[in-house]
Amino acid sequence: MARAGRELSKQVVVCLNKLYKLQNSKWLELIQRSGEYAAIPYLVPFLSSDDHMLEMAAENTISDLLRRCPPHELIWLSEQMREHLPYAYRENNRRWTQLTTAIMGSWSHSVHPVKWIMASFHPDGYVREAAVKRIVLIRDGSEIPFLLIRMNDWVSSIRFRAHKALQQRIHEHNADIFIQNIALVQRLTDCGREHRERYDALIEAVYELLRRPTCAGALQAGMQAEEVYIRRFCFQLGLQCDHLNTEQLLQWALQDVDSSIRIWAARQVSQRLQGGNLLSVLEYMRHDSFPPVRREALEQLTYGFREQAAPYLHRSLLDRNAVVREVARRCMSIVEPLNLVEFYLDTIWNAENDSSKLATALYGLGETGQAEDAEVIAEEVDHPEVAVRKAVIRGLARLDIRSYGHVLRAALLDPQPGISREAVPAIRRHIYILNRDEWLYILSETYPRHVHRNLLRLLPAYDRWEQLDMLLDILNQETASWIRQAAGHQLNRWIHQSNRSFHMRPSEEKADDLLDKLKACERRMDSNKAHMLRWMITS
């Protein structure tokens, strides 16, 4: 029971049912242990329980679940608190939904703060306003996210109180709390029922606070936060701070595990750095695992360091990503003239013990060569490394599919799943190299399952009526049950997609053949499906 999110697990649902039926606090302990904050709306009714022990257990459980709830999910929780609970839970919920300011006035001053926090989500505006009046008395920073939510309340007096309280809390001691709740601050950009300038001023005041040198520690801590949106915000705001080292900040951003932060940082380096500092950062970017970052590094090297870019571009011509190789070739044409085919041929002939370099060179030759270069690629068709053989298949498919169609057919039947899968897109583009009789023969023979699965992936490339003919043949054959089941799914898709585009009717001879095959396998399919197919063939 260690999952959190908007959906309740089956275990927690069972605990809630037991809790409502038995009114025993041990079920609250199990729910608390689960960490599922989606249970909070179901627990709030127990804050008004006559059983003091049950009420205390509910307060502790809700308080713990609120701490585990991400700040941006508090908005969803606020909306859920105003929804009606399922019918089975409404009887217990009546006392909470009928909560009034008079009842709240009877609460002691030592009441658990979570009761005021939950009351600030109440559907009654008077109850929410009374709750906000008490929440503003909390001064440990835990009240800030709930005040930010109430900044968008539809009652103007609540918005005013929340705004006034937040203004008083914009100081250095709360910098880390505002960073953790930055999603709620940024949400105010899209809010504003009236006095739009009030929201803009509050947002700018929070940003101005975080730009101060005294808040640099909180900002740097936010750059290591677990949530991506917090790290992204801190990096972006950090670039606006003169007291932070820009080069160090960008290096941290380029080392982040999130690719969106790294590509953002990659697009900033040329604007923020120069000279040797920029060159060293670009060299680091060139080794990034995310292809757009490597692509950005090549373009900035080409236009910022043209005289020094050639060695970097030579290495990137052998990048493992096709788009990066293409960018490297385009940039190389700017830096210096280079015969790309000769470059890739030299690499192939000299990469005897480096299979990764050989594979990328084969890819490059397939992307830049002519039909006569396919002979060089075909020499590696029996290479022991899978990556090299994949490159061979793709290169031959690009350069000379007619002469090497037999190689692709053999690759389709390869016992190595990756090789067989690589042949599928190439054969699909040139389906004529595998006629229907060969297709059906292979499917009927004993081959590994991945071969049969890849054959079925090729089926949509055939003519529409040819597809139906082949599917009916499969259903008539004594093949494996999973193949017949997959063919049944494809037949359903064929029927549903039949009216999405115009198709010629089959010839009379073809129609008669299809009807005969349909009659033969009719007992293996639903009668409605058989009737639909007969109508589609003859109409």
N, C-alpha and C positions, 0 to 999 in steps of 0.2 A: 504493500500500500504506500508506495513512494512516488506518486505522480502528482503533478499539479497542472491545472489548465481550466478551461471553461466547461469541460465535460466531466460529469461525475463518474467515477468508476463504479462497477457493479458492487464492489465490497462496501464502498461508502453509502450507496443507496440502501444496501441491506442494513447498515448501521443506523441510518436515518429512520428507516421503518421501525427498527427495534426501539430506537430512542423515543419516537412518537408513541409507540405502543406501551412501553414499559416505564418510561420516564426515569431512566436510570443513568447516572452520570458516567458509568463505565463506557458507554457507547460514545460519549463526547470525547473521552480520552483516545479511543481508537480513531475517531475522525480527526482529532488534533494531530495524531501521529501520521496520518496520511498526507497532510500538507495541502489538501485540495481546497483552495479558497472559494471554489464554486459552491461549497456547502454553506457558506456564510448566510445567504438569505434564508436557508432552512433552519438555522440555529438562532437567528435573532428573536423569534417568539419566546425562547426560553430565558431571555433577559428580563421578562416580566413574570417569571414562574413564581408560584407560591412557595415552592420548595427552595429554601435559601441555599442549600448545597448544590442543587441543580443549577440555580441562577449563577452562582460563583463559578461553577465548572464551565458554563456557557460563556461567561465573560472572559475567562482565561483562554478558552479554545478560540473564540473569535479574535481576541487580541493577538494570539500566536499566528493564526491564519492570515491576519492583516499584515503582519510583519513579513510573511512569505509572499504576499501578493505584490507583483511588480507594479510600480507607480502607474504606468500607462494602462494597466488593467483595472485600476480603481474607477476609471470612467465607465467601463463596462459594468463593474460591480454596482456603481451608483444607479445605472439604468435598471439592472436586475432587481434591485431593492424595491423598485416601484411596480414591478410586475406581480401579477397574482400567482401565488403558489398553487401547485396542483391540488385538486379537490381534497385528496386524502389528508393534506396538511393544513387546511384552512381553519379548522376548528381551534387548533392551538394558536394560530396566528391572529385570531380575532382581537385579543387583548392588545397586541402590539399595533395593529392597524388602527385601533380606536384610541391610540395614545393622544393625550391633549397636553396643553401647556400647564393646566392645573395639576395633572398627575406628575408632570416633570418637576413642578414646584415643590412637590412633597419628597423628592429625592434628596438624600442627605448630601452634604458637601464632600463627604468621603466616598461617594459613589465611584465605581470604576469608570475611568475616562472613556472606555469603549462604548458605554451606553450613550454618551453624548455624541460620539462619532457616528454611531449607527443611527441615532435620531436625526443627524444632519442629512441622512439619505431618505428620510421619511416623506411620503407623498404630501403630507399637510405642510403648507408653507409656514404657518404659525409655529409648528413643532420644529421645523428646520431653523427658523430664526432664533427660537429659544435655545436650540442646541448650539448654534454659532456663537451666541452670547457667552456660553460657558466654555466653548472650545478656545476662544481668544484668550482665556485666562491661563491656558496651558502655554508654557514658555520654554519647553525643552526641544522644540523643533519638530516633534512628531505631529504637530497640528498643521504644519505647512501644506502637505499634500491635500488635506481636506478643505483647507481655506482656498487653495487654488481651484479645486473643483467647484466650490460655491461661488467663485467669481463669475461663473456662467449660469447662475441660478436665475429663474424667470421672475423672482421677486426682487424688486429693485433695492429694498432695504437690506436684504441679505447680501446682495452684491456689494452694497456700500460698506457694510460692516466687514466683509471679507477683505475688500480692497484696503480699508483703513488699517486692518490688522496686519496685512502683508507688508504694507509700507513700513510699519514699525519693525518688521523682522528682516529687512534687507540690510544686514550687517555681516561683518567678516566671520562671526562665529557660526553663521548659518550657511556659509558658502558651499560646504560639502553637501548639505541637505538640498539646496537648490539644484546642485548638479545632479544628484540622484533623482530629483523630480523634474528634470529639465523637459521631459515629454509633456508634463502638465503645464509648464510655463509656455512652451512653444504652441501648445493647443490654444492658448489665448489669442494667438495671431488670427485664428479663424473664428473667434468668438466676438462678442460685442453686440449686445442687444441695444445699447445706447451708450453715449459718451465713449466713442471709439478711441479718442485720445487718451482716456484713462487707462485702457488696456495697453496701448503702445508705450505709454510712459512707464508703466509697471514693468513691462518686458525689458525695455531699455535700461531701467534702473537695475534689474537683476544682471543683465549682461555687463553693465558698467562695474558692478560690484565684482564680478568674476574676472574682469580685466585688471583689477588692482594688483600691484606686486605682492601685497600681503596675502592674496588668495592664490598665488602661484602653486603652492603645495596642493591645495584642493583640486586645482585644474590638472596638475600632473597626475594626481591619484585617479582622477576621472579618465585619464588616457589609458588606464589599465583596468577599467571597470569591466565587469562581465558582459554587460549589455552593449551591443554594437552601437546603438544610437547615442549612448552617452559618450563612448570613446570618439565617435565621429564628431559630435558637437564640441568636445574639449579640444580636439586637434584643430578644428576650424576656428574656434575662438582663440586658441593659443597663437595662431598666426597673426592675430590682430594685436598681440601684446608685445610691446617693444622690449620688455624686460626679459623675455624668454629667448633662448638661443634658437634661431630659426632653423639652422642646419641640423641641430640635434633633434628638434621637434619633427622635422620631415623624415629623418632617419628612423625615429620611433614609429612614425606612421607607416613607413615603407616596410617595417618589420611586423606590422599588425597581421593577425591571422585572417582578418576579414578583407576580401579582395576589393570591395567597394572603397574602403579607406585607402588601400594601397594605390588604386588607380587615381583617386582624388589627389593624393600626395604626389604621384608621378606627374600630374598635370600642373602642379604648383612649383616644381623645382626650378624650371627655367625662368620663372618670374621672380623667384626669391633668392636664387643663388647665382654665382658667376665664377668664372675662372676655374682654378683647380678644384675648389669645393664642389662645383657643379659637375665637373668631369668625374670625380670619384663617386658621387651619388649616382650618376648615370651608369657607371660601370657596375655598381651594385644592382641597379634596376634591371640590367641586361640579363641577370641570372634569376630573376623572379619567376616563380612557378606559374603566375597568371599571365597568359599571352598578351593581353592589352597593355600590361605594364612594360613588357619587353618591347612591344611595338612602339610605345611612347618613347622609350629610351633611344631606340634607333632613329626616330624622326628628330628628336632633340640633338642627338649626336651629329646627324647629317647637316642640320641647319645652323648649329651652334659651334661645331668643331669639325668643319669640313676636311681640313688637312689631316686630322687625326682619326677620322671616322673609319677609314678603309679597313684596318685590321678587325675592328668590331663588326663591320658589315660582312667581312669574309666569314667570320665564325657564325654569324646569324643566317648566312645562306644555308647552313646545315642545321637550322633550328628544328626541333621536333614538331613545331606547329606550322601548318601550311600557310596561314595568314601572315605569320611573322616572316616566313621565307619570302613571301610575295612582297612584303614591305621592304625587306632587305634588298631584294632585286631592284625595286623601284628606287630606293635610296642610292644603291650602287651606281645606277645610271646617272645620278647627279654628281657623285663624287669622282668616279673614274670609269673609263670604258672597260668592260670585261665581257669576254665570251663565256656566257653562263654554261652553255653545253660543254665546252672544253673544261671548264672548272669542275663540273659534276663528274665528267668522265675521268679526269685526273684523280679525283677523290675516290671514285669507285676502284680504280686500278691500284691505288696506294693504301686503301683501307683494308689490309689483309686480316688483321687481328682485332679490328675495332668494328664490331657488328652494328653498334648504334650509329656510328658515322656512316657506315655503308648503307644502312637503311635510309637515313635522311638524304644521302646523295642519290639513291635510287628514286626516292620521292621527287627530289629536285629535278632529276633528269626526265622523269615522267611529266613534270609540269612545264618543262622548257624545251624538250627535245622534239625530234621529228620521227616519222615512222621507221626510218632506217636505224634509229638509236634503240629501238625495241630489242634488237638482237643482243645488245650489251646487257640489257636488263634481264633477258631470258636466260642468260648464262647462270644466274643465281637462283634459278627456280627450285633447285634441290638443296638450298642452303639449310643448315641445321637450325638456325635461329628463326623463330616464328616472326619476329619483327621484320626481318629481311624478306621473308617470303610474302608477308602482307604488302610490303612496298613493291615487290615484283608484280603481284596481282594488280595493284592499282596502276602501276606504270604501264603495264601491257594493255590494260583496259583503255587507257588514255591514248596510247600511241598507235597501236595496231591490233585492234580487237579481232579483225577478220583472220589474220594469220595465226593468232594465238588463242582462238576460241577454245581449242582443246585443252589448253593449260587452265583456263578458267573453269571448264567443266570438271577437270580433275581436281581443282582446288575445292570446288563445291562438295566433292565426295571425301575430302581429306578428313582423317580421323581427329585432327586437331580442330576444336570448335572455332577458334579465332580465325583460322585460315578459311574454313568453310563460310563463316559469316562475312568475311571480307569479299568473297566472290559474289555475294548476293546483289549488292547495288550495281556492280559492273554488268552482271548478266541481266538484271532487270532493265537496264538501259539498252541492251542489245539482246532482247529475248529470243531473236531468231536463231541464236547459236544453240538453243536447247528446245527442240521441237516437242510437241505434246506426247508423242510415243516414247521418246527418251525419258521425259518427265515421269510418265506413268510407270515405265519399267523400273526406274530407280526407286520410286516410291514403293513398289511391290517387292523389291529385293531387301535383303538383310543388311542394313547400314545402321550406323549409330543414330540415336534419336535426333541429335542436332542436325544431321544431314536431312532427315525427313522434315524437320521443323523449318529449315531454310528453304526446302522445296516449296512448302506451303506459302512461305513469304513471297515466292516468285509468282504465285498464281494470279494476283491482280494485274500483272504486266501483260497477260494474254488478252486476246479479243474477248469481248463480253460473252458471246455464245460459246466460244471455246472454253471459257472458264466453267460455264454451266455443264458442258459436256464432260470436262475433266472431273468436276465434283461428283456428278452422277456415276462416273466410272469408279471413283473411290468408294462410294457407298455400295456399289455392286460387288466390289472386291472383298476378299476375306483378309483384310488388313488389321493391324493392331487397333484395339478399341479407341485409344487416344487419338489416332489418326482420323478414324471415322467421326469422333466427337469434334475434332478441330475442323474437319470438312463440313460438318453440320453447322458450326458457327459461321464459317465462311459463306455457306449457302444462305443463311439468314441475312448476312450482310449484303449478299448479292441481291436478294429480294428487296430489301429496304432501300438500296441505292439505285434501284432500277429506273426510277422516275426522275432522277436528278439531272440527267443529261439525255440528249436525243440519241437513239440507237436504231440502226436499220433492223428490219425484221429478218429472221433467218430464212434461208432458202427452203423450199418445200422439202427437198431431200434432207436438209439439216434438221428441219422441224420434225420430220417423221422419225429420224434417228434419235432425237432428244426425247420424243414421246415414248419410244420403245424402251429407252434406258430408264425413263421415269417410271414406267409401268413395272419394270423389273425390280426397282428398289422402293416402290411405293409402300410396301409393308414395313419398311424400316423408318418411315418418317410419319409425321403427323398428317392426318387426312386434310386438314385445312391448308397446310403447306403444299401438299401435293396438288390440291385443287388450284391454288394460287399459281403454281409453276405451270400447270397445264394451260391455264388461262393466258399467262404471259407468253407462252410459246405460240399459241394459236391465234391470239387476238391481233 
